[in-house]
């Protein structure tokens, strides 16, 4: 696998396959104008993706450039978590397209790539990532010595301490870290499982240094101006379902984790309310790098 540390030192952001184009959007209105101007391009991208899907709906490979490993590989695509569009199965591109070398899927590979391009970390950057049992965490830990990871273990271990397997327990709404501790806080598909996600945003702001970046992803409905509330907690702490229950895979809990929200562009306003003055959605799609599944989206907020 690529020595990622050397990659950051060299600051070589080009590869044999070209560069990744990233569009930065700051509001719902700006996004609607953007999609109107690029409708034909987006339709062509979706048509390209559709052309890759075999009629048999069996596992297949797609050749592309892994920016983590810096080599062309055959990414593996399967139909786990596939969904139907016009009565045809479509792979969950975001969770598939797995590199056979680093074993990272589309979502994880693009996180590494976009983080490098937009956040410009140094090898001594202090990083907190809200996961600790994944291949993505291991890659960050190997590349940045000042990386902290955690999972949510509930009340089984006191916050800030680790269980017998060395897994640190943190609650994103009441972190055990000090003020102004991190250069970067990274969180991928976690906020949707937190009923009081606004408090989690405020905690991330508190724990970042001035100039630090909160870099994250959530289930995002790009056509929705407002956040979509799927479930909430009553005053007595009971779960109230407003939409059919949706559970996501959880590395700690085999029963999965309830999704309380699908986010819309309102999340940018939520970030501003938490203190972040500069917040943007970063949109990208690339057949060269294997970032398929329509336009992918990550969120970026800087503490100023």
C-alpha positions as CSV (number, residue, x, y, z in Angstrom):
1,X,0.0,0.0,0.0
2,X,1.0,3.6,-0.6
3,X,3.0,5.2,2.2
4,X,0.5,8.0,2.8
5,X,2.8,10.0,4.9
6,X,5.3,10.4,2.0
7,X,2.3,11.4,-0.1
8,X,1.5,14.3,2.2
9,X,5.1,15.4,2.4
10,X,5.6,15.5,-1.4
11,X,2.2,17.3,-1.8
12,X,1.8,15.6,-5.2
13,X,-1.9,15.9,-5.9
14,X,-1.8,14.7,-9.5
15,X,-1.7,11.1,-10.7
16,X,-1.6,9.3,-14.0
17,X,-5.4,9.5,-14.2
18,X,-5.7,13.3,-13.8
19,X,-7.2,15.4,-11.1
20,X,-10.4,15.3,-9.1
21,X,-12.8,18.1,-9.8
22,X,-14.6,19.3,-6.7
23,X,-17.6,21.7,-6.7
24,X,-18.2,23.8,-3.6
25,X,-21.7,24.8,-2.8
26,X,-22.8,27.1,0.1
27,X,-26.6,27.1,-0.1
28,X,-29.7,25.3,-1.4
29,X,-30.3,28.1,-3.9
30,X,-26.8,27.9,-5.2
31,X,-27.2,24.1,-5.6
32,X,-30.4,24.4,-7.6
33,X,-28.7,26.8,-10.0
34,X,-25.7,24.5,-10.3
35,X,-27.9,21.4,-11.1
36,X,-29.9,23.4,-13.7
37,X,-26.7,24.3,-15.5
38,X,-25.2,20.8,-15.4
39,X,-28.3,18.7,-15.9
40,X,-27.0,17.1,-19.1
41,X,-23.6,16.2,-17.5
42,X,-25.4,14.5,-14.6
43,X,-27.7,12.6,-16.9
44,X,-24.7,11.4,-18.9
45,X,-22.9,10.3,-15.7
46,X,-25.9,8.3,-14.7
47,X,-26.2,6.7,-18.1
48,X,-22.6,5.7,-17.9
49,X,-23.1,4.0,-14.5
50,X,-26.2,2.2,-15.8
51,X,-24.1,0.8,-18.8
52,X,-21.8,-0.9,-16.3
53,X,-24.4,-3.0,-14.6
54,X,-24.6,-6.6,-15.9
55,X,-28.0,-8.0,-16.8
56,X,-27.3,-10.9,-14.4
57,X,-26.9,-8.6,-11.4
58,X,-23.9,-10.5,-10.3
59,X,-20.6,-9.3,-8.8
60,X,-18.4,-7.5,-11.3
61,X,-15.2,-5.4,-11.5
62,X,-14.6,-1.9,-12.7
63,X,-11.1,-0.7,-13.6
64,X,-10.0,2.6,-12.1
65,X,-7.3,4.4,-10.2
66,X,-7.1,4.0,-6.5
67,X,-5.7,7.3,-5.2
68,X,-4.9,5.7,-1.8
69,X,-2.7,3.0,-3.3
70,X,-1.7,5.1,-6.4
71,X,-2.3,2.2,-8.8
72,X,-4.8,1.1,-11.3
73,X,-6.9,-1.7,-10.0
74,X,-10.1,-3.7,-10.6
75,X,-12.6,-2.4,-8.1
76,X,-15.1,-5.0,-6.9
77,X,-18.8,-4.1,-7.2
78,X,-21.5,-6.3,-5.7
79,X,-25.2,-6.0,-5.1
80,X,-25.2,-5.9,-1.3
81,X,-27.6,-3.1,-0.2
82,X,-28.7,-2.7,-3.9
83,X,-31.9,-0.7,-4.6
84,X,-34.3,-0.5,-7.4
85,X,-34.7,2.2,-10.0
86,X,-37.3,1.8,-12.7
87,X,-37.6,-1.9,-11.7
88,X,-33.9,-2.5,-12.2
89,X,-31.3,-3.2,-9.5
90,X,-28.6,-0.6,-9.0
91,X,-25.5,-1.3,-6.9
92,X,-24.9,0.7,-3.8
93,X,-21.9,2.3,-5.5
94,X,-21.0,4.4,-2.4
95,X,-20.4,1.3,-0.2
96,X,-19.0,-0.8,-3.1
97,X,-16.2,-0.3,-5.6
98,X,-13.7,-1.9,-3.1
99,X,-10.0,-1.7,-3.9
100,X,-8.4,-5.2,-3.7
101,X,-5.2,-3.6,-2.3
102,X,-6.2,-1.3,0.5
103,X,-9.7,-2.8,0.9
104,X,-11.4,0.6,1.1
105,X,-14.7,1.2,-0.7
106,X,-15.8,4.1,-2.8
107,X,-16.9,6.2,0.2
108,X,-13.7,5.6,2.2
109,X,-11.3,6.1,-0.7
110,X,-12.9,9.4,-1.7
111,X,-12.8,10.6,1.9
112,X,-9.0,10.1,1.9
113,X,-8.7,11.8,-1.4
114,X,-10.9,14.9,-0.7
115,X,-9.4,15.3,2.8
116,X,-6.0,15.5,1.2
117,X,-7.0,18.0,-1.4
118,X,-9.2,20.3,0.7
119,X,-7.7,20.1,4.3
120,X,-4.0,20.0,3.6
121,X,-3.0,18.0,6.7
122,X,0.6,17.7,8.0
123,X,2.0,14.5,9.4
124,X,1.9,16.0,12.9
125,X,-1.7,17.2,12.6
126,X,-4.0,16.3,15.6
127,X,-7.0,14.4,14.3
128,X,-10.1,12.9,16.0
129,X,-12.1,10.5,13.9
130,X,-15.4,9.2,15.2
131,X,-14.7,5.5,14.5
132,X,-12.0,3.1,15.7
133,X,-12.8,-0.4,14.3
134,X,-12.6,0.4,10.6
135,X,-10.0,0.1,7.9
136,X,-10.3,3.9,7.4
137,X,-9.4,4.6,11.0
138,X,-6.4,2.3,10.8
139,X,-5.1,4.1,7.7
140,X,-5.4,7.5,9.5
141,X,-3.7,6.1,12.6
142,X,-0.8,4.7,10.5
143,X,-0.4,8.0,8.7
144,X,-0.8,10.5,11.5
145,X,0.6,9.6,14.9
146,X,-1.7,12.2,16.7
147,X,-4.9,10.4,15.6
148,X,-7.6,9.6,18.2
149,X,-10.5,7.3,17.4
150,X,-13.6,6.2,19.3
151,X,-16.9,4.4,19.1
152,X,-20.1,5.0,21.1
153,X,-20.2,2.2,23.7
154,X,-23.1,3.6,25.8
155,X,-22.8,3.3,29.5
156,X,-20.7,0.1,29.4
157,X,-17.5,2.3,29.8
158,X,-17.2,5.8,31.1
159,X,-16.6,8.4,28.5
160,X,-13.0,9.0,27.5
161,X,-12.0,5.5,28.7
162,X,-11.4,2.3,26.8
163,X,-12.9,-1.2,27.1
164,X,-10.9,-4.4,27.3
165,X,-10.3,-4.4,23.6
166,X,-8.8,-0.9,23.6
167,X,-11.9,0.8,22.1
168,X,-12.4,4.3,23.4
169,X,-15.9,5.3,24.4
170,X,-17.1,8.8,23.3
171,X,-20.4,10.5,23.1
172,X,-20.3,13.1,20.4
173,X,-22.7,15.3,22.3
174,X,-20.4,15.4,25.4
175,X,-16.8,14.7,24.3
176,X,-14.2,14.2,27.0
177,X,-11.6,16.1,25.0
178,X,-10.4,19.6,25.9
179,X,-11.2,22.9,24.2
180,X,-9.1,23.7,21.1
181,X,-7.5,20.3,21.0
182,X,-7.7,19.2,17.3
183,X,-6.7,20.4,13.9
184,X,-9.3,18.2,12.3
185,X,-12.4,16.3,13.4
186,X,-13.6,13.7,11.0
187,X,-17.0,12.0,11.2
188,X,-18.6,9.8,8.5
189,X,-22.2,8.8,8.7
190,X,-22.6,9.3,12.4
191,X,-24.6,12.4,13.0
192,X,-27.8,10.9,11.6
193,X,-27.8,8.5,14.6
194,X,-27.7,11.3,17.2
195,X,-31.1,12.8,18.2
196,X,-29.5,16.0,19.4
197,X,-27.1,16.4,16.5
198,X,-27.0,20.2,17.1
199,X,-25.2,19.6,20.4
200,X,-22.7,17.3,18.6
201,X,-21.9,20.1,16.1
202,X,-21.3,22.5,19.1
203,X,-19.0,20.0,20.7
204,X,-17.0,19.5,17.5
205,X,-16.6,23.3,17.3
206,X,-15.5,23.5,21.0
207,X,-12.8,20.8,20.5
208,X,-11.3,22.3,17.3
209,X,-8.4,24.7,17.3
210,X,-9.0,28.1,15.6
211,X,-8.6,27.4,11.9
212,X,-9.5,23.7,12.5
213,X,-11.8,21.8,10.2
214,X,-14.8,19.6,10.8
215,X,-14.9,17.3,7.8
216,X,-17.9,14.9,7.6
217,X,-20.6,13.0,5.8
218,X,-24.2,12.3,6.5
219,X,-27.1,10.8,4.5
220,X,-27.9,13.9,2.4
221,X,-30.9,14.5,0.2
222,X,-29.5,17.0,-2.3
223,X,-33.0,18.1,-3.5
224,X,-34.2,18.9,0.1
225,X,-33.8,22.4,1.5
226,X,-34.7,21.2,5.0
227,X,-33.5,18.3,7.1
228,X,-35.8,15.3,7.1
229,X,-36.7,14.0,10.6
230,X,-37.3,10.3,10.6
231,X,-37.5,9.8,14.3
232,X,-37.3,11.8,17.5
233,X,-37.1,11.2,21.3
234,X,-40.2,12.1,23.4
235,X,-39.8,14.1,26.6
236,X,-39.7,10.7,28.5
237,X,-36.9,9.4,26.2
238,X,-39.1,7.1,24.1
239,X,-38.4,6.8,20.4
240,X,-41.2,8.3,18.2
241,X,-41.0,7.1,14.6
242,X,-42.2,9.8,12.1
243,X,-41.2,7.6,9.1
244,X,-40.6,3.9,8.7
245,X,-37.7,2.9,10.9
246,X,-34.3,2.8,9.1
247,X,-31.3,1.0,10.7
248,X,-27.7,1.3,9.5
249,X,-24.9,-1.2,10.0
250,X,-23.0,-0.7,13.2
251,X,-19.6,-2.2,13.8
252,X,-20.3,-2.4,17.5
253,X,-24.0,-3.5,17.5
254,X,-25.2,-6.3,15.3
255,X,-28.8,-5.0,15.6
256,X,-27.8,-1.9,13.7
257,X,-28.2,1.8,14.6
258,X,-31.5,3.8,14.2
259,X,-31.3,6.7,11.7
260,X,-33.0,9.8,13.1
261,X,-32.3,12.1,10.1
262,X,-31.7,12.4,6.5
263,X,-30.1,15.8,6.1
264,X,-30.7,18.6,3.6
265,X,-29.1,22.0,3.0
266,X,-30.4,23.1,6.4
267,X,-27.3,21.4,7.9
268,X,-25.2,24.4,6.6
269,X,-27.3,26.7,8.7
270,X,-27.0,24.3,11.7
271,X,-23.2,24.6,11.3
272,X,-23.3,28.4,11.4
273,X,-25.5,28.3,14.5
274,X,-22.8,26.1,16.2
275,X,-20.2,28.7,15.5
276,X,-18.8,27.7,12.1
277,X,-18.6,30.7,9.8
278,X,-17.3,28.9,6.7
279,X,-19.3,25.8,5.8
280,X,-19.7,24.2,2.4
281,X,-20.8,21.0,0.6
282,X,-18.1,19.5,-1.6
283,X,-19.5,17.6,-4.6
284,X,-17.6,15.3,-6.9
285,X,-18.0,12.4,-9.4
286,X,-15.2,10.6,-11.2
287,X,-15.2,7.6,-13.5
288,X,-11.3,7.6,-13.4
289,X,-11.2,7.2,-9.6
290,X,-14.2,5.1,-9.3
291,X,-16.3,7.6,-7.4
292,X,-19.6,6.6,-8.8
293,X,-23.2,6.6,-7.6
294,X,-24.3,10.0,-8.8
295,X,-22.6,13.1,-7.4
296,X,-21.0,12.3,-4.1
297,X,-21.0,14.8,-1.2
298,X,-18.9,15.7,1.8
299,X,-19.3,18.6,4.2
300,X,-16.6,21.0,5.3
301,X,-16.7,23.6,8.1
302,X,-13.9,25.7,9.4
303,X,-13.6,27.3,12.9
304,X,-12.5,30.9,12.5
